[in-house]
Amino acid sequence: VSPTMTSEELTNQVLDMKNILAGEKEVWVTFEAIENGELERPLHPKEKVLEQALQWCKLAEPSSAFLVVKKLPAGEGGNLYS
């Protein structure tokens, strides 16, 4: 992950690495998960991934945070960032 890599770029890179072809109506998003996945939030497509991950050092348990790329259920992608 480069310092300038965005969430959208990471999502596309992961899909490419896994040979997943996203359908025209599919929405794939990178999520930040903390507290061992108990709390999740979608990263904005233009959000810098490394910049966000560096914030994890402020957590009580930094190793409890991770990134996950997920496909959103149909109909949920349209209002995700509004």
C-alpha positions as CSV (number, residue, x, y, z in Angstrom):
1,V,0.0,0.0,0.0
2,S,1.5,3.3,-1.1
3,P,1.0,6.5,0.8
4,T,-1.2,7.8,-1.9
5,M,-3.3,4.7,-2.5
6,T,-7.0,5.4,-2.1
7,S,-9.7,3.1,-0.9
8,E,-11.1,2.7,-4.4
9,E,-7.6,1.8,-5.8
10,L,-7.2,-0.8,-3.0
11,T,-10.6,-2.3,-3.7
12,N,-9.8,-2.6,-7.4
13,Q,-6.4,-4.1,-6.7
14,V,-7.8,-6.7,-4.4
15,L,-10.5,-7.7,-6.9
16,D,-7.9,-8.0,-9.6
17,M,-5.6,-10.1,-7.4
18,K,-8.5,-12.4,-6.6
19,N,-9.7,-12.5,-10.3
20,I,-13.1,-11.2,-9.4
21,L,-14.9,-9.4,-12.1
22,A,-17.3,-6.9,-10.6
23,G,-20.7,-6.8,-12.4
24,E,-22.0,-3.6,-13.7
25,K,-24.5,-3.3,-10.8
26,E,-22.2,-4.7,-8.1
27,V,-20.7,-2.3,-5.5
28,W,-17.5,-3.4,-3.8
29,V,-16.1,-1.3,-0.9
30,T,-13.2,-1.4,1.4
31,F,-14.2,-1.2,5.1
32,E,-12.2,-0.3,8.1
33,A,-13.0,-2.8,10.9
34,I,-11.9,-2.2,14.5
35,E,-12.5,-4.0,17.8
36,N,-11.9,-7.3,16.0
37,G,-14.6,-6.6,13.4
38,E,-17.3,-5.5,15.9
39,L,-17.3,-2.0,14.4
40,E,-17.1,-1.3,10.7
41,R,-17.3,1.7,8.5
42,P,-16.9,2.1,4.7
43,L,-13.9,4.1,3.6
44,H,-14.8,6.8,1.1
45,P,-13.4,5.9,-2.3
46,K,-11.0,8.8,-2.3
47,E,-9.8,8.3,1.3
48,K,-6.1,7.4,1.7
49,V,-5.8,3.9,3.1
50,L,-2.4,4.2,4.7
51,E,-3.3,7.5,6.3
52,Q,-6.3,5.8,8.0
53,A,-4.4,2.7,9.0
54,L,-1.8,4.8,10.7
55,Q,-4.5,6.1,13.0
56,W,-4.9,2.6,14.5
57,C,-1.8,3.1,16.7
58,K,-4.0,5.3,18.8
59,L,-6.3,2.4,19.6
60,A,-6.0,0.5,22.9
61,E,-5.4,-2.6,20.8
62,P,-4.0,-1.6,17.4
63,S,-3.9,-5.2,16.2
64,S,-7.7,-5.4,16.5
65,A,-8.1,-3.2,13.4
66,F,-8.0,-4.4,9.8
67,L,-9.3,-3.7,6.3
68,V,-11.8,-5.8,4.5
69,V,-13.2,-5.6,1.0
70,K,-16.8,-6.6,0.7
71,K,-19.6,-6.6,-1.9
72,L,-22.6,-4.6,-0.8
73,P,-26.0,-6.1,-0.9
74,A,-28.1,-5.0,-3.9
75,G,-29.5,-1.5,-3.4
76,E,-27.2,-0.4,-0.6
77,G,-24.5,1.2,-2.6
78,G,-26.4,4.2,-3.8
79,N,-26.8,6.0,-0.5
80,L,-23.6,4.8,1.3
81,Y,-21.8,8.1,1.4
82,S,-24.7,10.5,1.6
